[in-house]
Amino acid sequence: MFSLFNFKNIQENLLILQNPLTYGLLAYHCANNPKKDSKVEIDSNLTESFKTMYSIDVNLKPQANENIDSCLNEFLKNWKIHEVVEDLESGYFGVIYLNDKLKKIVLAHKSTDFQKSQLFSGSSLKEDIDGVVRKQITLYNAHGFCATYKTIKLVKEKSYSVTFTGHSLGAWMA
Protein backbone atom coordinates (compact mmCIF):
# COMPACT_ATOMS: atom_id res chain seq x y z
CA MET A 1 0.00 0.00 0.00
CA PHE A 2 1.28 3.46 -0.88
CA SER A 3 1.69 5.67 2.15
CA LEU A 4 2.38 9.37 2.02
CA PHE A 5 4.06 9.03 5.38
CA ASN A 6 6.79 6.58 4.44
CA PHE A 7 9.52 8.83 5.79
CA LYS A 8 12.29 7.16 3.76
CA ASN A 9 10.63 8.34 0.58
CA ILE A 10 9.24 11.69 1.75
CA GLN A 11 11.10 13.74 -0.88
CA GLU A 12 9.91 11.44 -3.65
CA ASN A 13 6.36 11.59 -2.30
CA LEU A 14 6.50 15.38 -2.18
CA LEU A 15 7.28 15.47 -5.89
CA ILE A 16 4.59 12.94 -6.81
CA LEU A 17 1.82 14.52 -4.74
CA GLN A 18 2.79 18.19 -4.92
CA ASN A 19 -0.20 19.20 -7.00
CA PRO A 20 -3.31 17.30 -5.83
CA LEU A 21 -2.52 17.20 -2.13
CA THR A 22 -1.25 20.78 -2.08
CA TYR A 23 -4.45 22.04 -3.69
CA GLY A 24 -6.51 20.18 -1.09
CA LEU A 25 -4.40 21.65 1.71
CA LEU A 26 -4.74 25.17 0.28
CA ALA A 27 -8.54 24.73 0.03
CA TYR A 28 -8.52 23.60 3.68
CA HIS A 29 -6.34 26.57 4.65
CA CYS A 30 -8.70 28.96 2.83
CA ALA A 31 -11.68 27.49 4.71
CA ASN A 32 -10.17 28.76 7.96
CA ASN A 33 -10.40 32.45 6.91
CA PRO A 34 -6.69 33.31 6.88
CA LYS A 35 -5.52 36.92 6.91
CA LYS A 36 -3.08 38.28 4.32
CA ASP A 37 -0.13 38.17 6.73
CA SER A 38 -0.94 34.64 7.97
CA LYS A 39 1.58 31.86 7.55
CA VAL A 40 0.38 29.19 5.12
CA GLU A 41 0.36 26.07 7.27
CA ILE A 42 -1.97 23.46 8.70
CA ASP A 43 -2.20 23.71 12.47
CA SER A 44 -2.40 20.93 15.02
CA ASN A 45 -6.21 21.09 14.94
CA LEU A 46 -6.19 18.95 11.79
CA THR A 47 -9.44 17.03 12.08
CA GLU A 48 -10.21 13.38 11.44
CA SER A 49 -12.72 14.47 8.81
CA PHE A 50 -9.96 16.28 6.91
CA LYS A 51 -7.78 13.17 7.07
CA THR A 52 -10.67 11.11 5.74
CA MET A 53 -11.65 13.67 3.10
CA TYR A 54 -8.17 13.60 1.61
CA SER A 55 -7.74 9.82 2.06
CA ILE A 56 -5.01 10.13 4.66
CA ASP A 57 -4.60 6.90 6.58
CA VAL A 58 -5.84 7.58 10.12
CA ASN A 59 -4.36 4.27 11.30
CA LEU A 60 -0.77 5.37 10.78
CA LYS A 61 2.10 4.24 12.93
CA PRO A 62 2.36 6.38 16.09
CA GLN A 63 5.44 8.26 14.86
CA ALA A 64 3.59 9.22 11.66
CA ASN A 65 0.59 10.54 13.61
CA GLU A 66 2.91 12.62 15.78
CA ASN A 67 4.44 14.22 12.70
CA ILE A 68 1.42 14.51 10.43
CA ASP A 69 1.11 18.31 10.69
CA SER A 70 4.79 18.95 9.96
CA CYS A 71 4.72 16.42 7.13
CA LEU A 72 1.68 18.07 5.51
CA ASN A 73 3.24 21.48 6.02
CA GLU A 74 6.19 20.38 3.87
CA PHE A 75 3.79 20.76 0.94
CA LEU A 76 2.97 24.33 1.98
CA LYS A 77 6.36 25.68 3.02
CA ASN A 78 6.95 27.83 -0.09
CA TRP A 79 3.41 29.14 -0.41
CA LYS A 80 2.38 32.61 0.71
CA ILE A 81 -0.84 34.56 0.64
CA HIS A 82 -0.77 37.15 -2.13
CA GLU A 83 -4.27 38.49 -1.50
CA VAL A 84 -7.44 37.72 0.42
CA VAL A 85 -10.64 38.56 -1.45
CA GLU A 86 -13.65 38.87 0.85
CA ASP A 87 -17.14 40.31 0.59
CA LEU A 88 -19.17 40.28 3.77
CA GLU A 89 -22.48 41.04 2.03
CA SER A 90 -22.39 37.99 -0.25
CA GLY A 91 -20.27 35.78 2.00
CA TYR A 92 -17.62 35.27 -0.70
CA PHE A 93 -14.13 34.44 0.58
CA GLY A 94 -11.16 33.50 -1.58
CA VAL A 95 -7.40 33.46 -1.23
CA ILE A 96 -4.83 33.96 -3.97
CA TYR A 97 -1.75 31.90 -3.06
CA LEU A 98 1.66 32.35 -4.65
CA ASN A 99 4.69 30.04 -4.83
CA ASP A 100 7.67 31.79 -6.43
CA LYS A 101 9.86 28.69 -6.21
CA LEU A 102 7.44 26.55 -8.25
CA LYS A 103 6.16 29.51 -10.29
CA LYS A 104 2.57 28.66 -9.42
CA ILE A 105 -0.51 30.60 -8.39
CA VAL A 106 -3.59 29.05 -6.81
CA LEU A 107 -6.96 30.69 -6.23
CA ALA A 108 -8.85 28.87 -3.48
CA HIS A 109 -12.57 29.61 -3.05
CA LYS A 110 -14.05 28.95 0.39
CA SER A 111 -16.85 26.43 0.85
CA THR A 112 -20.32 27.06 2.22
CA ASP A 113 -20.11 28.51 5.73
CA PHE A 114 -22.90 26.71 7.56
CA GLN A 115 -22.19 28.58 10.81
CA LYS A 116 -23.08 31.87 9.11
CA SER A 117 -25.66 30.45 6.70
CA GLN A 118 -29.32 30.99 7.12
CA LEU A 119 -31.92 31.30 4.42
CA PHE A 120 -31.57 35.05 4.02
CA SER A 121 -29.87 37.38 1.59
CA GLY A 122 -26.10 37.16 1.72
CA SER A 123 -25.78 33.69 3.20
CA SER A 124 -23.54 31.19 1.46
CA LEU A 125 -26.30 28.56 1.74
CA LYS A 126 -28.62 30.87 -0.23
CA GLU A 127 -25.77 31.29 -2.73
CA ASP A 128 -25.61 27.49 -3.06
CA ILE A 129 -29.30 27.37 -3.89
CA ASP A 130 -29.45 30.41 -6.20
CA GLY A 131 -26.11 29.96 -7.95
CA VAL A 132 -25.78 26.19 -8.21
CA VAL A 133 -29.35 24.89 -8.24
CA ARG A 134 -31.14 27.81 -9.92
CA LYS A 135 -28.12 28.67 -12.12
CA GLN A 136 -28.40 32.38 -11.37
CA ILE A 137 -25.52 34.84 -11.45
CA THR A 138 -25.30 35.99 -7.85
CA LEU A 139 -23.32 38.59 -5.94
CA TYR A 140 -21.23 35.69 -4.61
CA ASN A 141 -20.47 34.63 -8.20
CA ALA A 142 -19.55 38.20 -9.12
CA HIS A 143 -16.98 38.40 -6.32
CA GLY A 144 -15.63 34.99 -7.33
CA PHE A 145 -15.26 36.30 -10.90
CA CYS A 146 -13.43 39.38 -9.57
CA ALA A 147 -11.05 37.14 -7.62
CA THR A 148 -10.53 35.08 -10.78
CA TYR A 149 -9.81 38.25 -12.77
CA LYS A 150 -7.22 39.36 -10.19
CA THR A 151 -5.65 35.89 -10.33
CA ILE A 152 -5.44 35.84 -14.14
CA LYS A 153 -3.94 39.34 -14.12
CA LEU A 154 -1.25 38.13 -11.68
CA VAL A 155 -0.63 35.01 -13.81
CA LYS A 156 -0.02 37.20 -16.88
CA GLU A 157 2.23 39.54 -14.88
CA LYS A 158 4.42 36.74 -13.53
CA SER A 159 4.06 34.13 -16.31
CA TYR A 160 3.24 31.46 -13.70
CA SER A 161 0.91 28.50 -14.03
CA VAL A 162 -2.49 28.73 -12.35
CA THR A 163 -4.84 26.33 -10.61
CA PHE A 164 -8.26 26.90 -9.07
CA THR A 165 -9.40 24.90 -6.05
CA GLY A 166 -12.04 24.81 -3.36
CA HIS A 167 -14.36 22.53 -1.44
CA SER A 168 -18.14 22.27 -1.81
CA LEU A 169 -19.39 25.66 -3.08
CA GLY A 170 -15.72 26.63 -3.51
CA ALA A 171 -15.11 23.64 -5.79
CA TRP A 172 -18.12 24.63 -7.86
CA MET A 173 -16.66 28.15 -8.18
CA ALA A 174 -13.27 26.71 -9.17
C-alpha positions in Angstrom: 0.0 0.0 0.0 1.3 3.5 -0.9 1.7 5.7 2.2 2.4 9.4 2.0 4.1 9.0 5.4 6.8 6.6 4.4 9.5 8.8 5.8 12.3 7.2 3.8 10.6 8.3 0.6 9.2 11.7 1.7 11.1 13.7 -0.9 9.9 11.4 -3.7 6.4 11.6 -2.3 6.5 15.4 -2.2 7.3 15.5 -5.9 4.6 12.9 -6.8 1.8 14.5 -4.7 2.8 18.2 -4.9 -0.2 19.2 -7.0 -3.3 17.3 -5.8 -2.5 17.2 -2.1 -1.2 20.8 -2.1 -4.4 22.0 -3.7 -6.5 20.2 -1.1 -4.4 21.7 1.7 -4.7 25.2 0.3 -8.5 24.7 0.0 -8.5 23.6 3.7 -6.3 26.6 4.6 -8.7 29.0 2.8 -11.7 27.5 4.7 -10.2 28.8 8.0 -10.4 32.5 6.9 -6.7 33.3 6.9 -5.5 36.9 6.9 -3.1 38.3 4.3 -0.1 38.2 6.7 -0.9 34.6 8.0 1.6 31.9 7.5 0.4 29.2 5.1 0.4 26.1 7.3 -2.0 23.5 8.7 -2.2 23.7 12.5 -2.4 20.9 15.0 -6.2 21.1 14.9 -6.2 18.9 11.8 -9.4 17.0 12.1 -10.2 13.4 11.4 -12.7 14.5 8.8 -10.0 16.3 6.9 -7.8 13.2 7.1 -10.7 11.1 5.7 -11.6 13.7 3.1 -8.2 13.6 1.6 -7.7 9.8 2.1 -5.0 10.1 4.7 -4.6 6.9 6.6 -5.8 7.6 10.1 -4.4 4.3 11.3 -0.8 5.4 10.8 2.1 4.2 12.9 2.4 6.4 16.1 5.4 8.3 14.9 3.6 9.2 11.7 0.6 10.5 13.6 2.9 12.6 15.8 4.4 14.2 12.7 1.4 14.5 10.4 1.1 18.3 10.7 4.8 18.9 10.0 4.7 16.4 7.1 1.7 18.1 5.5 3.2 21.5 6.0 6.2 20.4 3.9 3.8 20.8 0.9 3.0 24.3 2.0 6.4 25.7 3.0 7.0 27.8 -0.1 3.4 29.1 -0.4 2.4 32.6 0.7 -0.8 34.6 0.6 -0.8 37.1 -2.1 -4.3 38.5 -1.5 -7.4 37.7 0.4 -10.6 38.6 -1.5 -13.6 38.9 0.8 -17.1 40.3 0.6 -19.2 40.3 3.8 -22.5 41.0 2.0 -22.4 38.0 -0.3 -20.3 35.8 2.0 -17.6 35.3 -0.7 -14.1 34.4 0.6 -11.2 33.5 -1.6 -7.4 33.5 -1.2 -4.8 34.0 -4.0 -1.8 31.9 -3.1 1.7 32.4 -4.6 4.7 30.0 -4.8 7.7 31.8 -6.4 9.9 28.7 -6.2 7.4 26.5 -8.2 6.2 29.5 -10.3 2.6 28.7 -9.4 -0.5 30.6 -8.4 -3.6 29.1 -6.8 -7.0 30.7 -6.2 -8.9 28.9 -3.5 -12.6 29.6 -3.0 -14.1 28.9 0.4 -16.9 26.4 0.9 -20.3 27.1 2.2 -20.1 28.5 5.7 -22.9 26.7 7.6 -22.2 28.6 10.8 -23.1 31.9 9.1 -25.7 30.4 6.7 -29.3 31.0 7.1 -31.9 31.3 4.4 -31.6 35.1 4.0 -29.9 37.4 1.6 -26.1 37.2 1.7 -25.8 33.7 3.2 -23.5 31.2 1.5 -26.3 28.6 1.7 -28.6 30.9 -0.2 -25.8 31.3 -2.7 -25.6 27.5 -3.1 -29.3 27.4 -3.9 -29.4 30.4 -6.2 -26.1 30.0 -7.9 -25.8 26.2 -8.2 -29.4 24.9 -8.2 -31.1 27.8 -9.9 -28.1 28.7 -12.1 -28.4 32.4 -11.4 -25.5 34.8 -11.4 -25.3 36.0 -7.8 -23.3 38.6 -5.9 -21.2 35.7 -4.6 -20.5 34.6 -8.2 -19.6 38.2 -9.1 -17.0 38.4 -6.3 -15.6 35.0 -7.3 -15.3 36.3 -10.9 -13.4 39.4 -9.6 -11.1 37.1 -7.6 -10.5 35.1 -10.8 -9.8 38.3 -12.8 -7.2 39.4 -10.2 -5.6 35.9 -10.3 -5.4 35.8 -14.1 -3.9 39.3 -14.1 -1.2 38.1 -11.7 -0.6 35.0 -13.8 0.0 37.2 -16.9 2.2 39.5 -14.9 4.4 36.7 -13.5 4.1 34.1 -16.3 3.2 31.5 -13.7 0.9 28.5 -14.0 -2.5 28.7 -12.3 -4.8 26.3 -10.6 -8.3 26.9 -9.1 -9.4 24.9 -6.1 -12.0 24.8 -3.4 -14.4 22.5 -1.4 -18.1 22.3 -1.8 -19.4 25.7 -3.1 -15.7 26.6 -3.5 -15.1 23.6 -5.8 -18.1 24.6 -7.9 -16.7 28.1 -8.2 -13.3 26.7 -9.2 
